[in-house]
Amino acid sequence: MVIIVLGPTAVGKTKLSIELAKKYNGEIINADSTQIYHDLNIATAKITKKEMQNIPHHLFDIKDIKDDYNVFNYQKDCRDKINEIMKKNKTPILVGGTGLYIKAALYDYDFKKEGHYDFRKYSDEKLYQKLLQVDPNSNIHPNNRKRIERALNYYYANKEPFSNKKKTDKILYDAIFIGLTTDRKLLYEKINKRVDQMVTNGLIIEAKQIYDSNIRTKAVLTPIGYKELFPYFEKKDTLDNCLNKIKQNSRKYAKRQYTFFNHQLPVKWFKVDFDDFNKTIEEVIEYIKDVKHF
C-alpha cells in the first residue's frame, strides 16, 4: 500500500508523515516540486535532518537549480522509489503539496513531449489569450499562469491542444489519500506566521544568495519566497511589501491546491487539531485501519 499525505502549506504534513512512517515501517518520498532542488531550503519549508528522525527520505535535494526537472522526470523517479521501497516490504509514504506530481506518479499517465519555452515576456492576460488561440476549448483559469504555460508547452511540443489530451482515472497502486486541512482563516494565519518564521530562520540571506547567483531557471522562479524578494534587493520596493507579497501568493497557492486535490484525487480530509496534534494522528491511523485493515 502507498500512503499519500497531502494538503496546503503549514498544516502539519511533515509531522504526520514521520509518525505514519514509524507506525507502518515506512520510507518517505518527497512530493513537492520545489524540494527536489539543492539550496532551496527555507522558502520551500524543506524538512531538516533533525525532523527526519532517522526515517529514510527520498527525492529531496536531487537536482541543482540550474537543472531542468519536470513532472515527466518525477513520474519515473517516484515510481522507481515506490517499487524499491515495496521490495523491502516497507511502506512508501508520499508527502507534499504538488498535486500534479502526485497524480502523475500514481495514475496511468502517458506523458508526451514537453516543451521548454520561455514565456516571461508575456503578461498573464496576453499569455492566456495566446493559449486560447491554439486551444479555444481550454478550461484553465486565466489566473493560473503555471497551468497556462504547461498547456502552451504541451501544444508547441506535440502540435495538439492540451484539452484534447487523454484523461485517466486508472490508479496503478493500492493507495490511500490523507489530506490535512483547517479553517481557511486559521490556515491563512498559519501561513503568515510561517513566512515570519522563515525570515527569522534566514530567508532573506538565502534569497539574496540566489539573487546574486543570477540564475533564473524554473527552479528559482517557481517557488514562492525568492522572486518576490528580488525587487527589495534591487531597491525597487520595501521589504515589508515584498514579504506581504510572499504571504499573499502563498495564500493564493493554498486555494489552488485545494481546488486540485478536491477535483483530481480521492482525498479523505482531516481537520487538524493544532492544540493536540496527537489526536489528529490517532484519527488518521484509525481511518487507515478501518479502510485498509493495515
C-alpha positions in Angstrom: 0.0 0.0 0.0 1.1 3.6 -0.7 0.1 6.3 1.7 -0.2 9.8 0.5 -0.1 12.8 2.9 -1.2 16.0 1.2 -2.6 19.4 1.9 -1.7 23.1 1.7 1.4 24.5 3.4 1.6 24.9 7.1 -0.9 22.2 8.2 1.5 19.6 9.6 2.1 17.2 6.7 5.8 16.6 7.7 4.9 15.8 11.3 2.2 13.4 10.3 4.3 11.6 7.8 7.0 10.9 10.3 4.5 9.3 12.7 3.0 7.2 9.9 6.5 6.1 8.9 7.1 4.9 12.4 3.8 3.2 12.6 3.9 1.4 9.2 7.6 0.8 8.7 7.6 3.4 6.1 10.0 5.5 4.0 9.1 8.9 2.8 9.1 10.2 -0.8 9.0 13.9 -1.5 6.0 15.1 -3.5 6.9 18.8 -3.6 8.2 20.1 -6.9 10.4 22.7 -5.2 12.1 20.5 -2.6 13.7 18.5 -5.4 16.5 21.1 -5.6 19.6 21.8 -3.6 19.8 25.2 -1.9 16.1 25.8 -1.8 15.5 25.1 1.8 13.9 27.9 3.9 11.3 29.2 1.5 10.2 25.7 0.4 9.9 24.6 4.1 12.1 21.6 3.4 12.4 19.0 6.2 15.6 19.2 8.3 17.8 16.3 9.2 16.6 16.6 12.8 13.0 16.5 11.8 13.6 13.3 9.7 14.2 11.3 12.9 16.4 8.8 11.0 13.4 7.9 8.8 14.7 7.4 5.2 13.7 10.2 2.9 13.8 10.2 -0.9 13.8 12.7 -3.8 15.0 15.6 -1.7 18.0 17.6 -2.9 18.5 15.5 -6.0 18.9 18.4 -8.5 20.8 21.6 -8.9 18.8 24.8 -9.5 20.4 25.0 -12.9 19.0 21.7 -13.9 15.7 21.1 -15.7 13.3 18.8 -14.0 9.7 18.3 -14.7 6.7 16.1 -14.0 7.8 13.5 -16.5 11.1 13.1 -14.7 9.3 12.9 -11.4 6.9 10.2 -12.6 9.8 7.9 -13.3 11.8 8.7 -10.2 8.9 8.4 -7.9 7.7 5.1 -9.3 11.2 3.7 -9.1 11.3 4.7 -5.4 7.9 3.2 -4.7 8.9 -0.1 -6.2 12.3 -0.1 -4.4 10.6 0.6 -1.0 8.0 -2.1 -1.6 10.6 -4.7 -2.5 12.0 -4.2 1.1 8.5 -4.9 2.4 8.2 -1.3 3.6 5.5 1.3 3.1 6.0 4.2 0.6 4.7 7.4 2.0 4.4 10.3 -0.4 4.3 13.7 1.2 3.8 17.1 -0.4 1.6 19.6 -1.9 2.3 19.3 -5.7 -0.9 17.6 -6.9 0.2 17.1 -10.4 3.3 15.3 -9.3 1.3 13.0 -7.0 -1.3 12.2 -9.7 1.4 11.6 -12.4 3.3 9.2 -10.1 0.2 7.1 -9.1 -2.1 7.2 -12.1 -1.8 5.8 -15.6 -0.5 9.0 -17.1 1.1 8.7 -20.5 3.3 11.8 -21.0 4.1 13.1 -24.4 6.9 15.5 -25.1 7.1 18.6 -23.0 8.4 21.9 -24.4 10.6 24.3 -22.5 9.6 27.7 -23.8 10.3 31.0 -22.0 7.0 33.0 -21.6 8.3 35.6 -19.2 7.9 38.5 -21.6 4.1 37.9 -21.7 1.7 39.3 -19.1 -0.9 36.9 -17.6 -3.6 38.3 -19.8 -1.6 38.1 -23.1 -0.4 34.6 -22.2 -4.0 33.5 -21.6 -5.1 34.9 -25.0 -2.1 33.1 -26.6 -3.5 29.8 -25.1 -7.0 30.4 -26.4 -5.6 31.0 -29.9 -4.2 27.4 -30.0 -6.7 25.8 -27.6 -10.1 27.5 -27.6 -11.6 24.7 -25.6 -9.2 25.2 -22.7 -10.9 25.3 -19.3 -7.8 26.6 -17.5 -8.5 29.6 -15.3 -7.0 32.9 -16.7 -5.1 33.5 -13.5 -3.4 30.0 -13.3 -0.3 31.0 -15.1 1.6 27.8 -14.3 -1.0 25.6 -16.0 -1.3 28.0 -18.9 2.5 27.8 -19.5 2.3 24.0 -19.3 -0.6 23.8 -21.8 1.3 26.0 -24.2 4.5 24.0 -23.8 2.4 20.9 -24.5 0.9 22.4 -27.6 4.2 23.5 -29.1 5.9 20.2 -28.4 3.1 17.9 -29.7 1.1 20.1 -32.1 -2.2 19.3 -30.4 -4.3 21.2 -27.9 -3.8 20.3 -24.2 -7.5 20.0 -23.8 -7.5 17.0 -26.2 -5.1 15.1 -24.1 -6.4 11.8 -22.9 -7.5 11.8 -19.3 -7.2 8.8 -17.0 -8.6 7.8 -13.6 -6.8 4.5 -13.5 -4.6 4.3 -10.4 -1.6 1.9 -10.5 -1.2 1.3 -6.8 -3.3 0.4 -3.8 -3.2 3.8 -2.3 -4.9 5.8 0.5 -5.0 9.6 0.3 -4.9 11.5 3.6 -5.5 15.2 3.5 -4.8 17.7 6.3 -6.9 20.8 6.5 -8.1 23.6 8.8 -10.4 26.6 8.7 -9.4 29.0 5.9 -8.9 31.9 8.3 -6.7 29.8 10.6 -4.8 28.5 7.6 -4.0 32.0 6.4 -2.8 33.0 9.9 -0.6 29.9 9.9 0.8 30.8 6.5 1.5 34.4 7.6 3.3 33.2 10.7 5.3 30.7 8.8 6.6 33.4 6.5 7.6 35.5 9.5 9.4 32.4 10.9 11.2 31.9 7.6 12.6 35.4 7.9 13.9 34.6 11.4 15.4 31.4 10.0 17.4 33.2 7.3 15.1 33.6 4.3 16.5 37.0 3.3 20.0 35.6 3.3 19.0 32.5 1.3 17.1 34.6 -1.2 19.9 37.1 -1.6 22.4 34.3 -2.4 20.0 33.0 -5.1 19.5 36.6 -6.4 23.3 37.2 -6.6 23.8 33.9 -8.5 21.9 35.4 -11.5 20.3 32.0 -12.0 16.8 32.5 -13.2 15.7 29.0 -14.1 12.3 27.5 -13.4 13.6 26.1 -10.2 14.3 29.6 -8.9 11.2 31.4 -10.3 8.6 28.7 -9.4 8.8 28.6 -5.6 7.1 31.3 -3.6 9.6 33.2 -1.4 12.5 34.0 -3.7 11.4 36.0 -6.7 9.1 38.1 -4.5 12.2 39.5 -2.7 14.1 40.4 -5.9 12.5 43.9 -6.0 13.8 44.5 -2.5 17.3 43.6 -3.5 17.0 45.9 -6.5 15.8 48.7 -4.2 12.5 48.9 -6.1 10.3 48.0 -3.2 10.3 47.8 0.6 11.0 44.6 2.5 7.5 44.8 4.1 5.8 44.9 0.7 7.8 42.0 -0.6 7.1 39.9 2.5 3.4 40.7 2.2 3.6 39.6 -1.4 5.0 36.2 -0.3 2.2 35.8 2.2 -0.4 36.8 -0.5 1.0 34.4 -3.1 1.2 31.6 -0.5 -2.5 32.1 0.4 -3.5 32.0 -3.3 -1.4 28.9 -3.9 -3.2 27.2 -1.0 -6.5 27.9 -2.6 -5.3 26.4 -5.9 -4.0 23.3 -4.1 -7.4 22.7 -2.5 -9.1 23.0 -5.9 -6.8 20.5 -7.5 -7.0 18.0 -4.6 -10.8 18.1 -4.4 -11.3 17.7 -8.2 -8.5 15.3 -9.0 -7.8 13.0 -6.1 -9.9 10.8 -3.8 -8.8 12.6 -0.6 -10.1 11.8 2.9 -9.8 15.1 4.8 -8.9 15.5 8.4 -9.3 18.8 10.3 -6.0 19.4 12.2 -6.1 19.8 15.9 -3.2 22.2 16.4 -3.7 22.2 20.2 -3.3 18.4 20.3 -1.8 17.1 17.1 -1.6 13.6 18.5 -5.4 13.5 18.2 -5.1 14.1 14.5 -2.5 11.4 14.2 -4.8 8.9 16.1 -7.7 9.8 13.8 -5.7 9.1 10.7 -4.3 5.8 12.0 -7.8 4.7 13.0 -9.1 5.6 9.5 -6.3 3.6 7.8 -7.1 0.6 10.0 -10.8 0.8 9.2 -10.3 1.2 5.4 -7.2 -0.9 4.7 -7.1 -3.2 7.8 -3.4 -2.1 8.0 
